[in-house]
Every structure is written in C-alpha cells, then in structure tokens.
Amino acid sequence: MPLNGVAIESDNAAYQIYLLIIAYIYFVWQWSFGGRTLGMRTWNIKIINEKGKNPSWQQSARRYFGSILSIILLGSGFLWSLFDHKKSALHDHLSKTALIIKK
C-alpha cells in the first residue's frame, strides 16, 4: 500500500501498534540478552533479576508492559519508587527485576 509521498497520520492506530511492537522488540531483546539498552550503558545502569542475572524474556516482557501501565497511570508507577523501601518502580515489582549501577 504505497503512500505516494503522503505522511502517516500520528493518530493512525496501525502505526501506533507498529511503534509499540518495534519498541517491545528493542527493549525486551536488549534487557534479556545484555541487561541494558544503549542509553543504560552510557549511565552504567543494568537490570538484573532476583538471581542477579539478566532478566528472562518473560521478565523483560512483563517489565515492558508494566512500564506502559505506569505511563497509562499518569506516571504513578514510576512515582511508586519514591515511596518503596527498595526504590523499585511498579514495573520492577511486576517483573521481579531491579536496576543496579554497574561498576
């Protein structure tokens, strides 16, 4: 379906789903196989599971969808970390992961 030089509308549902899928593949792949994304490498941050290893594919997927839920809840899932004794956000609790500073 050629667009003939016409831009895709930002409210196009198929395009938004496409972007969510691309983001899912990027984040879940990076977290599962390296424990961090390119940006996290710059800041020396890594995601680990409760065993101290890279999260599994399932944990990474739960983390991804949990972070979307946190955004849908107007950021309250991220604010959760300010009051949590482990400083973990909602998506960390849902996926049983944690952020650490890699030395």
Secondary structure as GFF3:
##gff-version 3
##sequence-region A 1 103
A	DSSP	alpha_helix	13	34	.	.	.	ID=ss1
A	DSSP	alpha_helix	38	42	.	.	.	ID=ss2
A	DSSP	beta_strand	45	49	.	.	.	ID=ss3
A	DSSP	alpha_helix	57	72	.	.	.	ID=ss4
A	DSSP	alpha_helix	76	83	.	.	.	ID=ss5
A	DSSP	alpha_helix	90	95	.	.	.	ID=ss6
A	DSSP	beta_strand	97	101	.	.	.	ID=ss7
###
